[in-house]
Amino acid sequence: MELRQVEHFLAVVRHRNFTRAAQDVHVVQSALSASIRKLEADLGAELFDRTTRRVTLTPAGEALLPLAHQIAADVDSARGEVAAVTGLARGRVSIGTIQTLTVIDLPAKLGEFRARYPGIRLRVREGTIPGLTAAVSDGELDLSYMGGPLPEDLAEFASWQQNLVLLTHPGHRLSPRRRVRLAELDGEPFVDFTGSGLQALVDRAFTEAGARRDQVCEATNVPLLVDLVAAGLGVTVVPEQVAARSGLPFAHLTQPTLARTIYLTGRSANLTNPAARALLAHLLA
């Protein structure tokens, strides 16, 4: 099994699509398909179920996945150690983030890092907390920003408090208010941020307060979430900085107040990848 084949295998796993995977690893699709077929022949098993609509892992592919992640992580670590010797002239580092990251301007920070270390290849992944947690644990990501609570097996490098507010639309009965009690939202039409750790926190808060939300629609990304609220479909709960940037009316929640902790985390307190160590130092500077 060659490293190139492992990289191609993981690219298909990430994208669940051969065309996008080929673009990711900068090869033509026919070359990537041939590489996967050779890997399957070498291992004596099909790794993917291929249909016209999607690509899924077979049981053999599922069995290979943890080992492939470990091989990729070990190679990145080896490249990083060599980069440390060469003054970080080369290397790779991967970082994950949630959509609602507001405690830091991550694109700006990564731009500064890239200017300082132009030879280091950066990979940025946006995802949900469960997905990011698994990627850090498996070694697919060196670092990640995510909401708490933080799993015990991950290392914490920094944490911040993120205040959450009620986002409404002009003309809504609560739009003139600057503070709203959670109980006042009982039965209120809501736009949910589906699949997010933020939504899970909101669900728990309403359950504990004995209040009911009327879920009228769902969004899977922040811009759509804000647009649906602006269109008057319902209200939602977002970080205060997201609300301020939206230009829509928002109010602080009371009884209880809502907030969560955002963490910068990694698989271990002692990062083995020098490029990841350099990025961590830059992010914390």
C-alpha positions in Angstrom: 0.0 0.0 0.0 1.5 3.3 -1.2 1.2 6.6 0.6 -0.3 8.1 -2.6 -3.0 5.5 -2.5 -3.8 6.2 1.1 -4.1 10.0 0.3 -6.4 9.2 -2.6 -8.5 6.8 -0.4 -8.9 9.5 2.3 -9.8 12.1 -0.3 -12.7 10.0 -1.6 -13.8 9.4 2.0 -13.8 13.1 2.7 -15.8 14.1 -0.4 -17.8 10.9 -1.1 -17.3 11.8 -4.7 -14.5 10.8 -7.1 -14.5 14.1 -9.1 -14.2 16.4 -6.0 -11.6 14.0 -4.5 -9.5 14.2 -7.6 -9.6 18.0 -7.5 -8.6 18.0 -3.9 -5.5 15.9 -4.5 -4.7 17.7 -7.8 -4.9 14.7 -10.2 -7.3 13.8 -13.0 -10.2 11.6 -12.0 -9.1 8.7 -14.2 -5.8 8.6 -12.3 -7.5 8.7 -8.9 -9.9 5.9 -10.0 -7.0 3.8 -11.1 -5.2 4.4 -7.9 -8.2 3.2 -5.9 -8.7 0.2 -8.1 -5.0 -0.8 -7.6 -5.4 -0.3 -3.8 -8.4 -2.6 -3.8 -6.6 -5.2 -5.9 -3.6 -5.1 -3.5 -5.9 -5.5 -0.5 -8.1 -8.1 -2.1 -11.4 -6.3 -1.3 -13.6 -3.5 -2.6 -13.3 -0.4 -0.4 -16.2 1.7 -1.9 -19.8 1.0 -3.0 -20.1 3.1 -6.1 -23.5 4.2 -7.4 -24.6 7.0 -9.7 -25.7 9.1 -6.7 -23.1 8.6 -4.0 -20.0 6.7 -2.9 -20.0 4.9 0.4 -17.5 2.8 2.3 -17.8 -1.0 2.3 -17.1 -2.9 5.6 -13.5 -3.4 4.3 -13.3 0.4 3.7 -14.5 1.1 7.2 -11.9 -1.3 8.6 -9.1 0.5 6.6 -10.2 4.0 7.6 -8.6 4.3 11.1 -5.3 2.8 9.8 -5.3 5.2 6.8 -5.9 8.2 9.2 -3.0 6.9 11.3 -0.7 6.5 8.3 -1.5 10.0 7.1 -0.9 11.5 10.6 2.4 9.7 10.9 3.5 11.0 7.5 2.5 14.5 8.4 4.4 14.2 11.7 7.5 12.9 9.8 7.2 15.8 7.3 6.9 18.2 10.2 10.0 16.9 12.0 12.0 17.4 8.8 10.5 20.8 8.4 11.7 21.6 11.9 15.2 20.8 10.9 14.8 23.0 7.7 13.4 25.9 9.6 9.7 25.2 8.7 10.4 25.8 5.0 8.0 22.9 4.3 5.3 21.1 6.1 1.6 20.5 6.5 -1.0 21.5 9.2 -4.7 21.0 9.3 -7.2 22.9 11.5 -10.9 22.6 12.0 -13.5 25.1 13.0 -17.2 25.5 13.7 -19.3 27.8 11.6 -20.1 30.1 14.5 -16.5 30.9 15.5 -16.5 34.5 16.7 -13.7 34.6 19.3 -11.0 35.0 16.7 -10.7 36.1 13.1 -9.4 32.7 11.8 -9.0 33.6 8.1 -6.9 36.7 9.0 -4.8 34.6 11.4 -4.2 31.9 8.8 -3.3 34.6 6.3 -0.7 36.0 8.6 0.7 32.5 9.2 0.8 31.7 5.5 2.7 34.9 4.9 5.2 34.0 7.6 5.6 30.3 6.5 4.8 30.2 2.8 6.1 26.7 2.4 3.7 25.2 4.9 0.5 23.8 3.3 -2.7 24.7 5.3 -5.9 22.7 5.2 -9.0 24.1 6.9 -12.1 22.1 7.6 -15.4 23.4 8.8 -17.8 21.0 10.5 -20.0 20.0 13.4 -18.6 19.4 16.9 -19.0 15.5 16.6 -17.3 15.5 13.2 -14.4 17.8 14.4 -14.0 15.8 17.6 -13.6 12.6 15.6 -11.2 14.2 13.1 -8.9 15.4 15.9 -9.1 12.1 17.8 -8.2 10.2 14.6 -5.3 12.5 13.8 -7.0 13.9 10.6 -6.9 17.4 12.2 -4.0 18.8 14.2 -6.0 21.5 15.9 -9.7 22.6 16.0 -11.9 25.3 17.4 -15.1 23.7 18.8 -17.8 24.3 21.4 -17.9 22.5 24.7 -18.1 20.4 26.7 -14.6 19.2 25.6 -14.1 15.4 25.5 -11.7 14.2 28.1 -9.3 12.6 25.6 -8.6 15.9 23.8 -6.1 18.6 25.0 -7.2 22.1 25.7 -4.9 24.9 24.6 -7.2 27.9 25.1 -10.9 28.7 25.9 -13.2 31.7 25.5 -16.7 32.5 26.6 -19.2 33.1 23.8 -22.5 35.0 24.7 -25.7 33.9 22.9 -28.6 36.2 22.1 -32.0 36.1 20.6 -32.1 37.2 16.9 -35.4 38.6 15.6 -36.6 40.6 12.6 -37.8 44.1 12.2 -41.5 44.3 13.2 -41.3 41.3 15.5 -43.1 41.8 18.9 -39.7 41.4 20.7 -37.6 43.5 18.3 -37.7 46.7 20.4 -36.5 44.7 23.5 -32.9 44.5 24.6 -33.5 41.7 27.2 -35.9 38.8 27.0 -36.7 36.1 29.5 -36.5 32.6 28.1 -40.1 31.9 29.4 -41.4 34.7 27.1 -40.4 32.5 24.1 -42.8 29.7 25.0 -44.5 28.7 21.7 -42.5 31.1 19.6 -41.8 30.2 16.0 -38.1 29.3 15.7 -35.6 28.7 12.9 -33.3 25.9 14.1 -29.6 25.6 13.3 -29.9 21.9 12.6 -27.0 19.5 13.6 -25.0 22.1 15.5 -23.7 22.0 19.0 -25.3 25.5 19.4 -28.7 24.0 18.7 -28.2 21.2 21.2 -27.4 23.8 23.9 -30.6 25.8 23.0 -32.7 22.6 23.1 -31.4 21.7 26.6 -32.0 25.3 27.9 -35.6 25.3 26.7 -36.3 21.8 28.1 -34.8 22.8 31.5 -36.9 26.0 31.5 -40.1 24.1 30.6 -40.5 26.3 27.5 -41.6 25.0 24.1 -40.3 26.2 20.7 -42.4 26.0 17.5 -39.8 24.8 15.0 -41.0 26.2 11.6 -37.9 25.5 9.5 -34.2 24.5 9.7 -30.9 25.8 8.4 -27.6 24.1 8.1 -25.4 27.2 7.7 -25.3 30.6 9.4 -26.0 32.8 6.3 -29.2 30.9 5.6 -30.2 30.9 9.2 -29.9 34.7 9.3 -31.7 35.1 6.0 -34.7 33.0 7.2 -35.0 35.1 10.3 -34.8 38.3 8.3 -37.6 37.0 6.1 -39.8 36.7 9.1 -40.1 33.0 9.4 -39.1 32.9 13.0 -36.5 33.8 15.6 -33.3 32.0 16.5 -30.4 32.0 19.0 -26.9 32.9 17.7 -23.6 34.2 19.1 -23.8 38.0 19.9 -21.2 38.8 17.3 -23.1 37.0 14.6 -26.2 39.0 15.5 -24.4 42.3 15.5 -23.0 41.6 12.0 -26.4 40.6 10.7 -28.0 44.1 11.2 -31.1 42.5 12.6 -32.6 43.3 16.1 -31.3 41.1 18.9 -31.8 40.8 22.6 -29.9 39.3 25.5 -31.5 36.3 27.1 -32.2 36.2 30.8 -33.4 33.7 33.4 -31.3 32.0 32.4 -28.6 33.8 30.4 -27.2 31.6 27.5 -23.5 31.3 26.8 -21.0 28.5 25.9 -17.3 27.9 26.0 -15.3 27.7 22.8 -12.1 25.7 22.9 -9.0 25.5 20.8 -8.0 21.8 21.1 -5.8 19.1 19.8 -5.3 15.3 20.2 -2.4 15.8 22.7 -0.9 18.5 24.7 2.4 17.7 23.1 1.9 18.2 19.3 4.3 16.1 17.3 3.9 18.1 14.1 6.3 21.2 14.2 4.1 23.0 11.7 1.1 22.5 14.1 3.2 23.7 17.0 4.1 26.9 15.0 0.4 27.5 14.1 -0.7 27.0 17.7 1.9 29.5 18.9 0.7 32.0 16.2 -3.0 31.5 17.1 -2.3 32.1 20.8 0.1 35.1 20.3 
